[in-house]
Amino acid sequence: MDHLRAGWKLAHWPRFGSDGLPHADLPRAEGKSLFETIEQSGLSDEETYIVWRGERTFAILNVFPYTSGHLMVLPIDAVPSLLDLDDAIHTELWESVRSAMTAVKSAFNPQGINVGVNEGEAGGGSVPDHLHVHIVPRWNADTNFMTAIGDARVLPMTLADTWARLREHWPG
């Protein structure tokens, strides 16, 4: 059997994203979630891959995406559940998800989009203390053997290029 390898993927080397290039790999600030640490780091949005900032929410690239264009929308202040959002944050969050979908469709022309929340560790949340909504562009037959059998993903764009394209296409 032949095996395909993506060397940059091995163990997700610290400070490197899925494209093998450096990203802001920050130690979690005391009393803060990973995403609060990134959002409040003082680093540029280009360094942190923050695509958009609102009054109560922001959008950021997933540095280990399922596909190019995979981003997340989340409240600025960490909450673990949708049920913990006040009305103003809830409204802005879902308006931001709609804007993210618009940007993804405009920037990447996918044939579909997955929108999802993995709440809690048992629900599949990799950062269960900070609710985030995934927006993942999809194309027909994109769940091919590379991920299912090859345990690898093909990303045709760097994270930096993806970030720039999504910012360019963000509505408003």
JOSULPE-V583853 format. One record per backbone hydrogen bond with DSSP energy under -0.5 kcal/mol. NH is the residue of the N-H (numbers start at 0). CO is the residue of the C=O. E is the energy in kcal/mol with one decimal. If there is no record, write none. Layout:
nh=[NH,NH]
co=[CO,CO]
e=[E,E]
This chain:
nh=[6,8,9,9,11,12,15,16,17,19,22,23,24,25,31,36,37,38,39,40,47,48,49,50,50,51,53,57,58,59,60,61,62,64,69,70,71,72,73,75,83,84,89,90,91,92,93,94,95,96,97,98,99,100,101,102,103,104,105,106,107,108,108,110,111,113,115,117,118,123,124,127,129,130,132,133,133,134,135,136,137,141,143,146,147,148,149,150,151,154,155,161,162,163,164,165,166,167,168,169,169]
co=[4,5,5,6,8,9,12,20,62,16,14,46,22,23,28,32,33,34,35,37,43,44,44,48,58,58,56,73,51,71,48,69,60,61,66,134,59,132,57,55,80,81,85,86,87,88,89,90,91,92,93,94,95,96,97,98,99,100,101,102,103,103,104,137,137,135,133,131,116,120,119,124,126,78,72,115,131,70,113,134,111,138,141,143,143,144,144,146,145,152,153,157,158,159,160,161,162,163,164,165,166]
e=[-0.5,-2.3,-0.5,-1.0,-1.9,-0.7,-1.8,-2.8,-2.8,-1.9,-1.8,-1.0,-1.4,-1.1,-2.3,-2.5,-2.1,-2.7,-2.3,-1.4,-1.9,-1.5,-1.3,-0.7,-1.9,-1.4,-3.0,-2.4,-2.6,-2.6,-2.3,-2.0,-0.6,-0.7,-1.8,-2.1,-3.0,-2.3,-2.5,-3.0,-1.6,-1.4,-2.8,-2.5,-2.2,-3.0,-2.1,-2.1,-2.5,-2.1,-1.8,-2.0,-2.7,-2.5,-2.1,-2.5,-2.7,-2.7,-2.4,-2.9,-2.6,-0.6,-1.6,-1.6,-1.7,-2.9,-2.0,-0.5,-0.8,-1.5,-2.4,-0.5,-1.7,-3.7,-3.0,-3.2,-0.6,-2.9,-3.0,-0.5,-3.1,-2.1,-0.8,-0.7,-1.7,-2.5,-3.1,-0.7,-2.5,-0.7,-0.6,-2.2,-3.0,-2.3,-2.2,-2.5,-2.4,-2.1,-1.5,-0.7,-0.7]
